[in-house]
Amino acid sequence: MTAMKCRGVRPESIGASLVNYAQKELTKKSSLWNPSAQTKVDFISTEHDRLVVESIIGLLPVEKLAVPISFLFGLLRSAVMLDCSIACRLDLERRIGSQLDIATLDDLLIPSFRHAGDTLFDVDTVQRILVNFSQQDDSEDDMDDASVFESDSPHSPSQSSLFKVSKLVDNYLAEIAADANLKLAKFMAIAETLPTHARMIHDGLYRAIDIYLKAHQGLPDANKKELCKLIDFQKLSQEAGAHAAQNERLPLQSIIQVLYYEQLRLRNTLCCSYPDDDCKPVHHQSWRTSSGALSAAMSPKDNYASLRRENRELKLELARMRMRLNDLEKEHVCMKRDMAKSSSHKFMSSFSKKIGKLSFFGHSSSRGSTSPSRQSYITDSKVIERTCASTD
């Protein structure tokens, strides 16, 4: 292989030769190259296999895409299981990080072989790969001669790779979130590895956090608030926002933010539906473009002042919402009290009326009136007396 490199053989040919050599030498370890086939691999910890893997890693071409990324992940799995040198593993992680945008979810699901009581997947290795990807992306931006606005534009290759990796990371977080042994610090570390402008939509991140909260129901409220700070609720879609507004697992502060942004979205929709009305759509964070770069139409000083103004408006609006909520709670308590009083008063009045209508003793309760039965009794007695007098 060294002679082939010296004679100028193409990197793709060298990579193909290394792949064939690895398949022949590591035939019994075919499950290494298939992420879905996770079998017991205790028998591979031999010195010969470790030497073969380290030799292949040292002969890999430095050019990108010289070997398939699935082959690199297979080498990384075998290096972790064989406990190869740290330098070999770090070299593989750096190579994978440079082309992470073409990886798949199955590639990232590296089983945790060394720790029996640890997480199901090797989270630390994936985190280091993501760090390598972020550093490689930053270095490419520094080497670019264009301005900051052009390098962060959504049409640049680095930005498109960021979008792809952000979706991959969100899917990976959703996959590992159900692990009961996954610590909150590791979960947040992977979510925070990418820059804030990498995610155009936060639906995937919200889904992963919701799965984590569902699997870790005993999480304290302070940790829930800290975890939900990763979500930009303004970047949720309409379906995700509707789900978050009714999600009881989220803290109350996050639900208020979701409701606030949904109200703004509804207001903007109404304003767009009736353009003749004197209303303007409410825009937040308009000083940032979709990729996170500063808008070229405003200076940094104006952007900072606009941000502070919008923060004050948000605080005032939240204060008004809290006051309105307190007023509604007071009105609710008063209405319940009045309803209780009115219901008891109506019950007593209706009960007394029903009692008054009943005549247990055959006469009315009024003193001034004479019942018909009594009048008939008096008339009959007078007739009897007259009959007796005439007889005498």
C-alpha positions as CSV (number, residue, x, y, z in Angstrom):
1,M,0.0,0.0,0.0
2,T,2.9,2.4,0.7
3,A,4.4,1.6,-2.6
4,M,1.1,2.3,-4.3
5,K,0.8,5.6,-2.6
6,C,4.3,6.6,-3.7
7,R,3.6,5.7,-7.3
8,G,0.5,7.9,-7.4
9,V,-2.3,5.4,-7.4
10,R,-5.7,7.0,-7.0
11,P,-7.0,7.2,-3.4
12,E,-10.2,5.4,-4.4
13,S,-8.3,2.4,-5.6
14,I,-6.3,2.2,-2.4
15,G,-9.5,2.5,-0.4
16,A,-11.1,-0.3,-2.4
17,S,-8.1,-2.5,-1.8
18,L,-8.2,-1.8,2.0
19,V,-12.0,-2.7,2.1
20,N,-11.4,-6.0,0.3
21,Y,-8.4,-6.8,2.6
22,A,-10.5,-6.1,5.7
23,Q,-13.4,-8.2,4.5
24,K,-11.0,-11.2,3.9
25,E,-9.1,-10.8,7.2
26,L,-12.1,-10.1,9.3
27,T,-14.5,-12.6,7.8
28,K,-15.7,-13.8,11.1
29,K,-16.5,-10.3,12.1
30,S,-18.9,-9.6,9.3
31,S,-21.4,-8.2,11.9
32,L,-19.0,-5.3,12.4
33,W,-20.0,-3.8,9.0
34,N,-23.7,-4.4,9.6
35,P,-25.0,-2.1,12.3
36,S,-28.4,-3.9,12.5
37,A,-26.7,-7.2,13.4
38,Q,-25.6,-6.8,17.0
39,T,-24.2,-10.2,18.1
40,K,-21.9,-11.2,20.9
41,V,-18.3,-10.4,19.9
42,D,-16.3,-11.4,22.9
43,F,-14.2,-13.8,20.7
44,I,-12.6,-11.0,18.6
45,S,-10.4,-9.6,21.3
46,T,-7.2,-11.0,20.0
47,E,-3.9,-9.3,19.4
48,H,-3.9,-10.3,15.7
49,D,-7.2,-8.7,15.0
50,R,-6.1,-5.5,16.8
51,L,-3.0,-5.3,14.7
52,V,-5.0,-5.8,11.5
53,V,-7.4,-3.0,12.4
54,E,-4.7,-0.6,13.5
55,S,-2.8,-1.3,10.2
56,I,-5.8,-0.7,8.1
57,I,-6.5,2.6,9.9
58,G,-2.9,3.7,9.4
59,L,-3.1,3.0,5.6
60,L,-6.3,4.9,5.0
61,P,-6.1,7.7,2.4
62,V,-6.3,11.2,3.7
63,E,-8.8,12.3,1.0
64,K,-12.5,12.4,1.7
65,L,-14.8,9.8,0.2
66,A,-11.9,7.5,-0.6
67,V,-13.6,4.8,1.4
68,P,-17.3,4.4,2.2
69,I,-18.4,6.0,5.5
70,S,-20.1,2.8,6.5
71,F,-16.6,1.1,6.3
72,L,-15.2,3.8,8.6
73,F,-18.0,3.2,11.1
74,G,-17.3,-0.5,10.9
75,L,-13.6,0.1,11.6
76,L,-14.6,2.3,14.6
77,R,-16.8,-0.4,16.1
78,S,-14.0,-2.9,15.8
79,A,-11.5,-0.5,17.2
80,V,-13.7,0.1,20.2
81,M,-14.4,-3.6,20.8
82,L,-10.7,-4.6,20.3
83,D,-9.6,-1.7,22.6
84,C,-7.2,-0.3,19.9
85,S,-5.0,2.7,20.6
86,I,-6.6,6.0,21.4
87,A,-4.8,7.6,18.4
88,C,-6.4,5.1,16.0
89,R,-9.9,5.8,17.3
90,L,-9.4,9.6,17.3
91,D,-8.2,9.4,13.7
92,L,-11.3,7.5,12.7
93,E,-13.5,9.9,14.6
94,R,-11.9,12.8,12.8
95,R,-12.3,11.2,9.4
96,I,-16.0,10.4,10.1
97,G,-16.6,13.9,11.4
98,S,-15.3,15.4,8.1
99,Q,-18.1,13.7,6.1
100,L,-20.8,13.2,8.7
101,D,-23.4,14.8,6.5
102,I,-23.6,11.6,4.4
103,A,-23.9,9.3,7.4
104,T,-27.1,7.5,8.4
105,L,-28.8,6.9,11.8
106,D,-27.7,3.2,11.7
107,D,-24.1,4.3,11.4
108,L,-24.3,6.5,14.6
109,L,-25.9,3.7,16.7
110,I,-22.7,2.3,18.0
111,P,-23.3,-0.2,20.8
112,S,-21.6,0.3,24.1
113,F,-19.4,-2.8,24.5
114,R,-17.1,-1.9,27.3
115,H,-19.6,-1.0,30.1
116,A,-22.2,-3.5,31.0
117,G,-24.2,-1.1,33.3
118,D,-23.8,1.9,31.0
119,T,-26.1,3.2,28.2
120,L,-27.1,1.0,25.4
121,F,-25.2,3.0,22.8
122,D,-21.7,4.7,22.9
123,V,-22.8,8.3,23.4
124,D,-19.3,9.6,24.2
125,T,-17.9,8.5,20.8
126,V,-20.8,10.1,18.9
127,Q,-20.3,13.3,20.9
128,R,-16.6,13.5,19.9
129,I,-17.6,12.9,16.2
130,L,-20.0,15.8,16.4
131,V,-17.3,18.0,18.0
132,N,-14.9,17.1,15.1
133,F,-17.7,18.0,12.6
134,S,-18.3,21.4,14.3
135,Q,-14.6,22.2,14.4
136,Q,-14.1,21.2,10.8
137,D,-17.0,23.4,9.8
138,D,-15.6,26.3,11.7
139,S,-12.1,25.8,10.2
140,E,-13.6,25.8,6.7
141,D,-15.5,29.1,7.4
142,D,-12.2,30.7,8.7
143,M,-10.3,29.7,5.6
144,D,-13.0,31.1,3.3
145,D,-12.1,34.5,1.9
146,A,-15.8,35.6,1.6
147,S,-17.5,37.6,4.2
148,V,-19.3,36.2,7.3
149,F,-22.7,36.8,5.7
150,E,-21.8,34.8,2.6
151,S,-20.2,31.9,4.4
152,D,-23.3,31.5,6.6
153,S,-25.8,31.8,3.7
154,P,-28.3,28.9,3.4
155,H,-27.0,28.1,-0.1
156,S,-23.4,27.4,1.0
157,P,-22.3,23.8,1.2
158,S,-21.3,24.1,4.9
159,Q,-24.8,25.3,5.7
160,S,-26.5,22.5,3.8
161,S,-24.3,20.0,5.6
162,L,-25.3,21.6,8.9
163,F,-28.9,21.1,8.1
164,K,-28.4,17.4,7.2
165,V,-26.4,16.8,10.4
166,S,-28.9,18.6,12.5
167,K,-31.7,16.3,11.3
168,L,-29.4,13.3,11.9
169,V,-28.6,14.4,15.4
170,D,-32.3,15.0,16.2
171,N,-33.1,11.5,15.0
172,Y,-30.2,10.1,17.1
173,L,-31.4,11.9,20.2
174,A,-34.9,10.5,19.7
175,E,-33.4,7.0,19.4
176,I,-31.3,7.2,22.6
177,A,-33.8,9.3,24.7
178,A,-35.7,6.2,25.8
179,D,-32.7,4.8,27.5
180,A,-33.3,4.9,31.3
181,N,-29.5,5.0,32.0
182,L,-28.9,8.0,29.8
183,K,-27.9,11.0,31.9
184,L,-29.3,14.4,31.3
185,A,-25.8,16.0,31.0
186,K,-24.9,13.6,28.1
187,F,-28.2,14.2,26.3
188,M,-27.8,17.9,26.6
189,A,-24.2,17.8,25.5
190,I,-25.1,16.1,22.2
191,A,-28.0,18.5,21.6
192,E,-25.8,21.5,22.3
193,T,-22.9,20.4,20.1
194,L,-24.3,22.0,16.9
195,P,-24.6,25.8,16.6
196,T,-27.9,27.4,17.2
197,H,-28.4,28.3,13.5
198,A,-28.0,24.7,12.4
199,R,-31.7,23.9,13.0
200,M,-34.2,25.7,10.9
201,I,-37.1,23.8,12.5
202,H,-37.0,22.5,16.1
203,D,-39.7,19.8,15.6
204,G,-37.1,17.0,15.8
205,L,-35.4,18.4,18.9
206,Y,-38.8,18.8,20.6
207,R,-39.8,15.2,19.8
208,A,-36.5,13.9,21.2
209,I,-36.9,16.0,24.4
210,D,-40.5,14.8,24.8
211,I,-39.4,11.2,24.5
212,Y,-36.7,11.9,27.2
213,L,-39.2,13.5,29.5
214,K,-41.6,10.6,29.0
215,A,-38.8,8.0,29.8
216,H,-37.5,10.0,32.8
217,Q,-40.7,11.0,34.6
218,G,-38.8,11.5,37.9
219,L,-36.8,14.4,36.5
220,P,-36.9,17.5,38.8
221,D,-38.6,20.6,37.5
222,A,-35.4,22.5,37.5
223,N,-33.8,20.0,35.1
224,K,-36.9,20.0,33.0
225,K,-36.7,23.8,32.6
226,E,-33.0,23.6,31.8
227,L,-33.7,20.9,29.2
228,C,-36.6,22.8,27.5
229,K,-34.4,25.9,27.1
230,L,-32.8,24.1,24.2
231,I,-36.0,24.4,22.2
232,D,-36.8,27.6,20.3
233,F,-40.6,27.4,20.5
234,Q,-40.8,30.0,17.8
235,K,-39.3,27.5,15.3
236,L,-41.9,24.9,16.0
237,S,-44.4,24.0,13.2
238,Q,-48.1,24.5,13.7
239,E,-48.6,20.8,14.5
240,A,-45.7,20.6,16.9
241,G,-46.9,23.9,18.6
242,A,-50.4,22.5,19.1
243,H,-48.9,19.4,20.6
244,A,-46.6,21.3,22.9
245,A,-49.4,23.6,24.1
246,Q,-51.3,20.5,25.5
247,N,-48.2,18.6,26.7
248,E,-48.4,18.1,30.4
249,R,-44.8,16.9,30.6
250,L,-43.4,20.3,29.7
251,P,-42.9,22.9,32.5
252,L,-45.5,25.7,32.8
253,Q,-43.0,28.4,31.6
254,S,-42.5,26.5,28.3
255,I,-46.2,26.1,27.8
256,I,-46.7,29.9,28.3
257,Q,-44.1,30.5,25.7
258,V,-45.8,28.2,23.2
259,L,-49.1,29.8,23.7
260,Y,-47.6,33.3,23.3
261,Y,-45.9,32.4,20.0
262,E,-49.1,30.7,18.8
263,Q,-51.0,33.9,19.5
264,L,-48.5,35.9,17.5
265,R,-48.7,33.4,14.7
266,L,-52.5,33.7,14.7
267,R,-52.3,37.4,14.7
268,N,-49.9,37.5,11.8
269,T,-52.2,35.1,9.9
270,L,-55.2,37.3,10.5
271,C,-53.2,40.4,9.4
272,C,-52.2,38.6,6.2
273,S,-55.8,37.5,5.6
274,Y,-57.1,41.1,5.8
275,P,-54.5,43.3,4.1
276,D,-56.8,46.3,4.0
277,D,-56.9,46.6,7.8
278,D,-54.4,48.8,9.5
279,C,-52.3,46.1,11.1
280,K,-48.8,44.9,10.5
281,P,-47.5,41.4,11.2
282,V,-45.4,41.0,14.3
283,H,-41.9,39.8,13.6
284,H,-39.5,38.6,16.2
285,Q,-35.8,38.2,15.8
286,S,-36.1,40.0,12.4
287,W,-32.5,41.1,12.8
288,R,-31.4,37.5,12.2
289,T,-31.7,35.7,8.9
290,S,-32.8,32.1,8.8
291,S,-29.2,30.8,9.0
292,G,-28.4,32.9,12.1
293,A,-26.3,35.5,10.3
294,L,-26.7,39.2,11.1
295,S,-28.9,41.1,8.6
296,A,-26.8,43.3,6.4
297,A,-29.5,46.0,6.4
298,M,-28.9,46.9,10.0
299,S,-25.7,47.7,11.9
300,P,-24.8,45.6,15.0
301,K,-25.6,48.5,17.2
302,D,-29.1,48.8,15.8
303,N,-29.5,45.1,16.0
304,Y,-28.6,45.1,19.7
305,A,-31.0,47.9,20.3
306,S,-33.8,46.2,18.4
307,L,-33.2,43.0,20.4
308,R,-33.4,44.8,23.7
309,R,-36.6,46.5,22.6
310,E,-38.1,43.2,21.6
311,N,-37.1,41.7,24.9
312,R,-38.8,44.5,26.8
313,E,-42.0,44.0,24.7
314,L,-41.9,40.3,25.4
315,K,-41.6,40.9,29.1
316,L,-44.4,43.4,29.2
317,E,-46.6,41.0,27.2
318,L,-45.9,38.2,29.6
319,A,-46.6,40.4,32.6
320,R,-49.9,41.4,31.0
321,M,-50.7,37.7,30.5
322,R,-49.9,36.9,34.1
323,M,-52.1,39.7,35.3
324,R,-54.9,38.6,33.1
325,L,-54.5,35.1,34.3
326,N,-54.8,36.2,37.9
327,D,-57.9,38.2,37.1
328,L,-59.5,35.2,35.4
329,E,-58.7,33.1,38.5
330,K,-60.3,35.6,40.8
331,E,-63.4,35.9,38.6
332,H,-63.6,32.1,38.5
333,V,-63.5,31.9,42.3
334,C,-66.2,34.6,42.6
335,M,-68.4,32.9,40.1
336,K,-68.1,29.6,41.9
337,R,-69.0,31.3,45.2
338,D,-72.0,33.1,43.7
339,M,-73.2,30.0,42.0
340,A,-73.0,28.1,45.3
341,K,-75.0,30.9,47.1
342,S,-77.7,31.1,44.4
343,S,-78.2,27.4,44.2
344,S,-78.7,27.1,48.0
345,H,-81.1,30.1,48.0
346,K,-83.2,28.7,45.1
347,F,-83.3,25.3,46.8
348,M,-84.7,26.7,50.1
349,S,-87.3,28.9,48.3
350,S,-88.5,26.1,46.2
351,F,-88.6,23.8,49.2
352,S,-90.7,26.2,51.2
353,K,-93.1,26.7,48.3
354,K,-93.7,23.0,48.0
355,I,-94.3,22.7,51.7
356,G,-96.9,25.5,51.6
357,K,-98.8,23.8,48.8
358,L,-99.3,20.6,50.9
359,S,-102.5,20.7,53.2
360,F,-101.9,18.0,55.8
361,F,-104.9,19.0,58.0
362,G,-107.5,19.6,55.3
363,H,-107.5,23.5,55.5
364,S,-105.5,26.3,54.2
365,S,-102.9,28.1,56.2
366,S,-104.6,31.5,55.7
367,R,-106.8,32.7,58.7
368,G,-109.1,35.0,56.8
369,S,-110.4,32.5,54.3
370,T,-112.9,29.6,54.9
371,S,-112.5,26.4,53.0
372,P,-115.3,25.0,50.9
373,S,-115.6,21.9,53.1
374,R,-116.3,24.0,56.2
375,Q,-119.0,26.1,54.4
376,S,-120.8,22.9,53.3
377,Y,-120.6,21.6,56.9
378,I,-122.3,24.8,58.2
379,T,-125.0,24.7,55.6
380,D,-125.9,21.1,56.3
381,S,-126.2,21.8,60.1
382,K,-128.6,24.7,59.5
383,V,-130.8,22.5,57.3
384,I,-130.9,19.8,60.0
385,E,-132.0,22.3,62.6
386,R,-134.8,23.6,60.5
387,T,-136.1,20.1,59.8
388,C,-136.1,19.3,63.5
389,A,-138.1,22.6,64.3
390,S,-140.7,21.9,61.7
391,T,-141.2,18.4,63.1
392,D,-141.7,19.7,66.6
